[in-house]
Each structure stands twice: as C-alpha cells, then as structure tokens.
Amino acid sequence: MKDKNSRQPKNNKNRFADETRRDFLKLSAAAVATPALLRAPATEAAAPILPPSPATTPWVMELPNQIVPAAAVPNLAPAPTEYANLAGGEAGRNPHQRWAQFRPSAEYYELRAQEREWQFNPAFPKQKVWTYRAANTPDKEFSATVMARYGKPMICRIHNELPSNHTGFGTPEISTHLHNLHCGSESDGFPGDYYSATKAGPTLTASGRFKDHLYPNVYAGFENLQDSIGDYREALGTLFYHDHTLDFTAPNLYRGLVGFYLLYDHLDSGNEADATPGALRLPSHPYDYPLMFADRRFDAGGKLYFDEINPEGVLGDKVLVNGMIEPVLKVAARRYRFRLLNTGPSRFYAISLVNAGDLKQNFTYIGNDGNLLPKPLLNQQTVTLGVAERADIVVDFSRYPVGTTLYLVNRMRQEETRGPKDIRDTGVRVLKIVVDRWPSAQDLSQVPANLRPLPPLDPYEVANAPVRTFVFERSNNMWAINGQFVNVTAPRFKVPKGRGEIWELVNIDNGWSHPIHIHFEEGRIIARIKNGVSQPIPAHEQGRKDVYVINRAETIRIFIRFRDYVGKYVMHCHNLIHEDHAMMLRFDIE
C-alpha cells in the first residue's frame, strides 16, 4: 500500500496564531534571493558569500573535568496536573496520557530557558546566548545535562524566561522536544506547541510561562507486556533535548537551546562497579562524558551571525564543543565513554582521534543514535555524524603516558549547507585532550563482547507491511516532502497504533543530503539503494535508529512501528535550515 499524499503545494492553514511569520520568511527569502540570480537557478536562492569568522585563540578554554547532572527538585509549585493548569500559568497543552499510571512515582525536575552571557572563545567578546539551565547547573557548563533511569518517570517543568523584547535572530517562544523519547505527543515538543507568557502556538489553547512534560522513561512497546515497563531491548541511552519552535528551530538552537538527556537501566546502569549479573559496566560518571558539536559563524566583531531568511542558511566555519571553540579537556589515564552529538544546524562530521602528529588512534564504537549496538565495533578510527546523529565511543587513555596530547578532529569536507563532500586524510582540530593524571581509583569499567540485543524482526510481517513513500526535494525556493510544505494544524496522514510499516525515504536530487528524523519511535534500516542499486548497510546502522541520512540520489527503506501512545507527531529533515523552510510533515497516531 503506497501513501497517496498529494504533491500539490499546501494551503495556507498553518499560519501562526499570533502573526504570519511564514509569510514573512517566504517574502523575505524572495527579496534576499533577487541579487543572487546570476549565481543560482531562478527557482533557488543562493547562500550569501560570507567572510570567514575572525581568528580564534586555540586551546585556552577548559571544559570541566566532569559534568554535573541536573538535580531533581522536591516539589513543583503549583503542583503538576493532568490537564493544563491555565490558572497557574501553564501553557494550554492537551491532557497528559497515562497520567494515573506514571504520575504517582514521578520525580520532579525543572529546566529554565534563559538568556545569559557567554564567551565562545577568548578572542571573541562575551555575548548573550539562550540556554536551558537547572538550578544546580554550573556557570561553566553551557547547558543542563539530565541523567534519568528507566522505571523512574519524570515530570519536567520547562519555564520560558527568554526576553520578549530580544533583538536579532530567533524568537522568544519555545517548544522543547526530547529527541527521541517514547512519550505522549503533548510532551513531545511538537513544533506548533510553542509558548511564552504572551503567545501560544496554533496547536495550543493558551499561552503560559511554563509547560509540564511527562517523561515516562519506559521502553517502547510496554503496553503489550505485563510489567508495564517494556522490553529492555528497546532501550535508549543517548538522547538530547532542543527547542523545536515552528519556523525558528534553527535560530533558537543556534542561540543555544539544546542539552543532553541520558537514560540508564539495569543493563547500561551508569555504574561501572555494578555487581549485578549482566550489567555492562561501561565507563560511568564522571568518565561518562557528553560532547556536543555545533557549527557557528561569527561576524567581524566576533558576534554570532545567522541568516534565518535564506533557505540555504549559514554554514558555520567554527565548531563549538560544549559551547566553546577549540577547548581543552583534561582526562585521567583510564577508559572514558564519550557521547558524541551533532547539534547542527547544518554541518556533518567525520570525527577521528589523532595524536600530536595527526596519526589516527583506535577507539571502540558502542552506540549509534540513542541505542547501544548489539556488539561493540573494535579498532575504529572514524565516526560520521549527520545532524542530530549520535555516537557513543569508548577511548582507553590508559594506553598513553601522562602528559600525552591528543585531538578530536573533523575530517569531513563541507562547503555549503546542502551537505558534505568527502572525508579527507587530515582534519580540523576541534578539541584538545590532555592525559594529565592517573585515576584516583581503580578503573573498574569494561567493554563486554555483547552489549544490547536487538528485538527480532518478523520476516513475514516485514514482507507484508504497508509502504509509505516520502520524497524529499526542493520546491519553489523552499524544501518540501512529496511536493508539500509543512502544515502543523492538520495531519498529512494517520497511522494505526501498533501497526508495523515500511517508510521509504527518497532523495531524488544530487545536490544535497538530508538527515531525516521521525519523532517518537526508532526504526530499523532494511535497505539502502543508490541509483537503483542496493548498497550494504554499514555495521553501525544495523541497530535501531531515529535519524536516517539520505545521501544524494539515494533511498532508505525502514521498518517502524508506533506503539503505546496516540496523538500528533512530525517527521522532518534535521538539517534545521531545511526544516524551518518547510521540509516537515505532521502525522497522527490513532
């Protein structure tokens, strides 16, 4: 069964509730494109030719030796409620699904989206950024990191304290998406659910100062099992949260609205000394260290620069690592687990670990996207990351003498936002790592021969699954799916809850790559096809995934099933420029 979505341009129903911002973006993009027509086809706007960012001072700023996880709070005032507490200042969301099931045992957390001063590099001035903060987040950490556990639900209250009178790019409304947690649509961070104290998105009923998110922290498919938690083979581990405001995801994230959310369970317990039979005992906090990469561009004065109007966007020529340009991380001579995340908005990475002489070093690849692999991939030297992809790697620094200097480098060559070109032999150094001490205690961590098994696929079910086809393409100087632009007020199609389907993601063009994200559920890649020829699926993509990079002139077929919850969700390109310029669709689970 093929999806019969029309390929005609969408209607104009998805206007903002407070102002016609989409109209503004379309008209402004057309105006910007006019002088560039000699350099691009008449139907496309060319990216402006920008001067390079000013020179920076490398290897001066230091990342903290360990990350401080956000702390739970004893209570929330006003108390959280199943239905939106409009009188108490909450935005007008839909009621929480499975409230009676998860509310009694939920822990409370609070995050605040705030404007604050930050310095990306000593060569640049301090400037205002937008970040998520917990009450105990240290000033030196760019954003709050949440560490949670399966079987322990969470109610996370997210306050919007951004200035309503801000200047520059972005918009001071938020809709926080926890990518790719299994939760109700009212807590998913749907793009139309953006809010501030004075404004509400088209899929909310009222504005508000905060919004409560119910994160059940259960395995997908729990509804069909007796223990109400689910199948541990469905676990996620490395997640992240970010703003997802309709039309402004890229500039709001560019300002800094992104952070890590790490999930543990009995298998990946976050305790390398865990004596429980079967526990993996991977390197644990503080040696379980998240690293997020972000491409940014700066003007001649060292101020953050972004063009939110041009559908080609801006490709950053500086790489932030946890909010800093060319920082230093000092490590002990022992194993570390690094959680690598590409926050975008546009750059792809090929990350390698090299010594001072640029000789590539080995590491162990244990997880792709949110998921541990069934078995570790040993003696790896490169990890590729499309926008929003993650990779967990383990590096054994005990192999190096104290005083050794190493670097994480990006070997991916990319010259425009549309996608990468190739991987070079050498790369740009983005993080300096110094082995500066012996560990204060014995390293009890390991990387076992088996990690997390995969839930089996039923060959008969896959062979008989209905098929939906989605073509990701350029249309009328915007980015489209099956010829249509996003409309968050109505679903493009509806999916029956629990049914397995094959989604065919098609990139018909030879000029760009698309990292496609499907909210709510992971899928399994069952085929990669290039110019009509089947391609081998790389080992790191043979597990469960939530971001699928469709390269130029390529098709990916995935098997996916939507379980346990109903409501509105989206699929979109996670090149955030493409997403904000309409390459997104809403689908409903019913």
MOMOCOR-V991508 format. One record per residue. N is the residue number from 1. SS is DSSP state (alpha for helix, beta for strand, coil for the rest). Layout:
N SS
N SS
This chain:
1 coil
2 coil
3 coil
4 coil
5 coil
6 coil
7 coil
8 coil
9 coil
10 coil
11 coil
12 coil
13 coil
14 coil
15 coil
16 coil
17 coil
18 coil
19 coil
20 coil
21 alpha
22 alpha
23 alpha
24 alpha
25 alpha
26 alpha
27 alpha
28 alpha
29 alpha
30 alpha
31 alpha
32 alpha
33 alpha
34 alpha
35 alpha
36 alpha
37 alpha
38 alpha
39 alpha
40 coil
41 coil
42 coil
43 coil
44 coil
45 coil
46 coil
47 coil
48 coil
49 coil
50 coil
51 coil
52 coil
53 coil
54 coil
55 coil
56 coil
57 coil
58 coil
59 coil
60 coil
61 coil
62 beta
63 coil
64 coil
65 coil
66 coil
67 coil
68 coil
69 beta
70 coil
71 coil
72 coil
73 beta
74 coil
75 coil
76 coil
77 coil
78 coil
79 coil
80 coil
81 coil
82 coil
83 coil
84 coil
85 coil
86 coil
87 coil
88 coil
89 coil
90 beta
91 coil
92 coil
93 coil
94 coil
95 coil
96 coil
97 coil
98 coil
99 alpha
100 alpha
101 alpha
102 alpha
103 alpha
104 alpha
105 alpha
106 coil
107 beta
108 beta
109 beta
110 beta
111 beta
112 beta
113 beta
114 beta
115 beta
116 beta
117 beta
118 beta
119 coil
120 coil
121 coil
122 coil
123 coil
124 coil
125 coil
126 coil
127 beta
128 beta
129 beta
130 beta
131 beta
132 beta
133 beta
134 coil
135 coil
136 coil
137 coil
138 coil
139 coil
140 coil
141 coil
142 coil
143 coil
144 coil
145 beta
146 beta
147 beta
148 beta
149 beta
150 coil
151 coil
152 coil
153 coil
154 beta
155 beta
156 beta
157 beta
158 beta
159 beta
160 beta
161 coil
162 coil
163 coil
164 coil
165 coil
166 coil
167 coil
168 coil
169 coil
170 coil
171 coil
172 coil
173 coil
174 beta
175 coil
176 beta
177 beta
178 beta
179 beta
180 coil
181 coil
182 coil
183 coil
184 coil
185 alpha
186 alpha
187 alpha
188 coil
189 coil
190 coil
191 alpha
192 alpha
193 alpha
194 coil
195 beta
196 coil
197 coil
198 coil
199 coil
200 beta
201 coil
202 coil
203 coil
204 coil
205 coil
206 coil
207 coil
208 coil
209 coil
210 beta
211 beta
212 beta
213 beta
214 beta
215 beta
216 coil
217 coil
218 coil
219 coil
220 coil
221 coil
222 alpha
223 alpha
224 alpha
225 coil
226 coil
227 coil
228 coil
229 coil
230 coil
231 coil
232 alpha
233 alpha
234 alpha
235 coil
236 coil
237 coil
238 beta
239 beta
240 beta
241 beta
242 beta
243 beta
244 coil
245 coil
246 coil
247 coil
248 coil
249 alpha
250 alpha
251 alpha
252 alpha
253 alpha
254 alpha
255 alpha
256 coil
257 coil
258 beta
259 beta
260 beta
261 beta
262 beta
263 beta
264 beta
265 coil
266 coil
267 coil
268 coil
269 coil
270 coil
271 coil
272 coil
273 coil
274 coil
275 coil
276 coil
277 coil
278 coil
279 coil
280 coil
281 coil
282 coil
283 coil
284 coil
285 coil
286 coil
287 coil
288 beta
289 beta
290 beta
291 beta
292 beta
293 beta
294 beta
295 beta
296 beta
297 beta
298 beta
299 coil
300 coil
301 coil
302 coil
303 coil
304 beta
305 beta
306 coil
307 coil
308 coil
309 coil
310 coil
311 coil
312 coil
313 coil
314 coil
315 coil
316 coil
317 coil
318 beta
319 beta
320 beta
321 beta
322 coil
323 coil
324 beta
325 beta
326 coil
327 beta
328 beta
329 beta
330 beta
331 beta
332 beta
333 coil
334 coil
335 beta
336 beta
337 beta
338 beta
339 beta
340 beta
341 beta
342 beta
343 beta
344 beta
345 coil
346 coil
347 coil
348 coil
349 beta
350 beta
351 beta
352 beta
353 beta
354 beta
355 beta
356 coil
357 coil
358 coil
359 coil
360 beta
361 coil
362 coil
363 beta
364 beta
365 beta
366 beta
367 beta
368 beta
369 coil
370 coil
371 beta
372 beta
373 beta
374 beta
375 beta
376 beta
377 beta
378 beta
379 beta
380 beta
381 coil
382 coil
383 beta
384 beta
385 beta
386 coil
387 coil
388 coil
389 coil
390 beta
391 beta
392 beta
393 beta
394 beta
395 beta
396 beta
397 alpha
398 alpha
399 alpha
400 coil
401 coil
402 coil
403 coil
404 coil
405 beta
406 beta
407 beta
408 beta
409 beta
410 beta
411 beta
412 beta
413 beta
414 coil
415 coil
416 beta
417 coil
418 coil
419 beta
420 coil
421 coil
422 beta
423 beta
424 beta
425 beta
426 beta
427 beta
428 beta
429 beta
430 beta
431 beta
432 beta
433 beta
434 beta
435 beta
436 beta
437 beta
438 coil
439 coil
440 coil
441 coil
442 coil
443 coil
444 coil
445 coil
446 coil
447 coil
448 coil
449 coil
450 coil
451 coil
452 coil
453 coil
454 coil
455 coil
456 coil
457 coil
458 coil
459 alpha
460 alpha
461 alpha
462 alpha
463 alpha
464 coil
465 coil
466 beta
467 beta
468 beta
469 beta
470 beta
471 beta
472 beta
473 beta
474 beta
475 beta
476 coil
477 coil
478 beta
479 beta
480 beta
481 beta
482 coil
483 coil
484 beta
485 coil
486 coil
487 coil
488 coil
489 coil
490 coil
491 coil
492 coil
493 beta
494 beta
495 beta
496 coil
497 coil
498 coil
499 coil
500 beta
501 beta
502 beta
503 beta
504 beta
505 beta
506 beta
507 beta
508 coil
509 coil
510 coil
511 coil
512 coil
513 coil
514 beta
515 beta
516 beta
517 beta
518 beta
519 coil
520 coil
521 coil
522 coil
523 beta
524 beta
525 beta
526 beta
527 beta
528 beta
529 beta
530 beta
531 coil
532 coil
533 beta
534 beta
535 beta
536 coil
537 coil
538 coil
539 alpha
540 alpha
541 alpha
542 coil
543 coil
544 beta
545 beta
546 coil
547 beta
548 beta
549 beta
550 beta
551 coil
552 coil
553 coil
554 beta
555 beta
556 beta
557 beta
558 beta
559 beta
560 beta
561 beta
562 coil
563 coil
564 coil
565 coil
566 coil
567 beta
568 beta
569 beta
570 beta
571 beta
572 beta
573 beta
574 coil
575 coil
576 alpha
577 alpha
578 alpha
579 alpha
580 alpha
581 coil
582 coil
583 coil
584 beta
585 beta
586 beta
587 beta
588 beta
589 beta
590 coil
